[in-house]
Amino acid sequence: MPSDGQPLGVLETHAVSRDFGRGSREVHAVRGVTLRVSRGEVVAVMGPSGCGKTTLLHLLGGLEAPDAGREALGNHRRRAAPGGRTGQ
């Protein structure tokens, strides 16, 4: 159990972020997302075109690594690598 006394969710993120590009062309696709999805819970990701929905789903599914933050799917935990865009 985490320190807040709540049971672990099936899917969790804490302050997950993902950026693309550099300098004046940098895009903050996902910024500081924290969520907990429990067993049996149904969640919808909604928003306008270009707001980061697909990037968030790629992060949640392990297809992309976050630039910052941490995530867990069941017992498998991933953190952003310091200074890099890959992590396990």
C-alpha positions as CSV (number, residue, x, y, z in Angstrom):
1,M,0.0,0.0,0.0
2,P,1.3,3.5,-0.8
3,S,2.0,6.0,2.1
4,D,-1.5,7.6,1.7
5,G,-3.1,4.3,2.8
6,Q,-5.0,3.8,-0.4
7,P,-4.8,0.4,-2.2
8,L,-2.7,0.4,-5.4
9,G,-4.7,1.0,-8.6
10,V,-4.4,-1.3,-11.5
11,L,-3.0,1.7,-13.5
12,E,-1.4,4.7,-11.8
13,T,0.6,7.8,-12.9
14,H,2.2,10.5,-10.9
15,A,3.2,13.8,-12.5
16,V,3.8,12.2,-15.9
17,S,5.0,14.6,-18.7
18,R,6.1,14.1,-22.3
19,D,7.5,16.8,-24.5
20,F,8.5,16.8,-28.2
21,G,10.9,19.1,-30.0
22,R,13.3,21.6,-28.6
23,G,13.6,25.4,-28.1
24,S,10.9,27.4,-29.8
25,R,9.5,24.2,-31.4
26,E,9.0,22.4,-28.1
27,V,5.5,21.0,-27.6
28,H,4.3,20.0,-24.1
29,A,2.1,17.1,-25.2
30,V,1.3,15.8,-21.6
31,R,2.1,17.9,-18.5
32,G,2.0,16.6,-15.0
33,V,-0.8,14.0,-15.3
34,T,-1.6,12.1,-12.1
35,L,-4.3,9.5,-12.0
36,R,-5.3,6.2,-10.4
37,V,-7.6,3.7,-12.1
38,S,-8.9,0.9,-9.9
39,R,-9.9,-2.6,-10.9
40,G,-13.3,-2.6,-12.6
41,E,-13.3,1.2,-13.1
42,V,-14.0,2.6,-16.6
43,V,-12.3,5.7,-17.7
44,A,-12.7,7.9,-20.9
45,V,-10.0,10.2,-22.2
46,M,-11.6,13.2,-23.9
47,G,-10.5,16.5,-25.2
48,P,-10.0,18.6,-28.4
49,S,-7.7,17.6,-31.2
50,G,-4.1,18.0,-30.4
51,C,-4.5,18.1,-26.6
52,G,-2.3,15.0,-25.9
53,K,-4.9,12.2,-25.6
54,T,-3.0,9.8,-27.9
55,T,0.4,10.6,-26.3
56,L,-1.2,9.9,-22.8
57,L,-2.5,6.6,-24.0
58,H,0.9,5.7,-25.5
59,L,2.5,6.5,-22.1
60,L,-0.1,4.4,-20.2
61,G,0.4,1.5,-22.6
62,G,4.1,1.6,-22.4
63,L,4.6,2.5,-26.0
64,E,6.5,5.7,-25.0
65,A,8.4,6.5,-21.9
66,P,7.7,9.7,-20.0
67,D,10.1,12.6,-19.8
68,A,9.2,13.1,-16.1
69,G,7.1,11.4,-13.5
70,R,6.4,7.7,-12.8
71,E,3.7,5.2,-13.8
72,A,2.7,1.7,-12.8
73,L,0.6,-0.9,-14.5
74,G,-0.2,-3.6,-11.9
75,N,3.2,-4.5,-10.3
76,H,5.3,-3.1,-13.2
77,R,6.6,0.3,-12.4
78,R,8.4,2.8,-14.8
79,R,10.1,6.1,-14.1
80,A,11.4,8.7,-16.4
81,A,15.1,8.3,-16.9
82,P,17.0,11.3,-15.5
83,G,17.9,13.6,-18.4
84,G,16.5,11.2,-21.0
85,R,13.4,10.0,-22.8
86,T,13.7,6.4,-22.0
87,G,13.1,4.6,-18.8
88,Q,12.1,1.2,-17.2
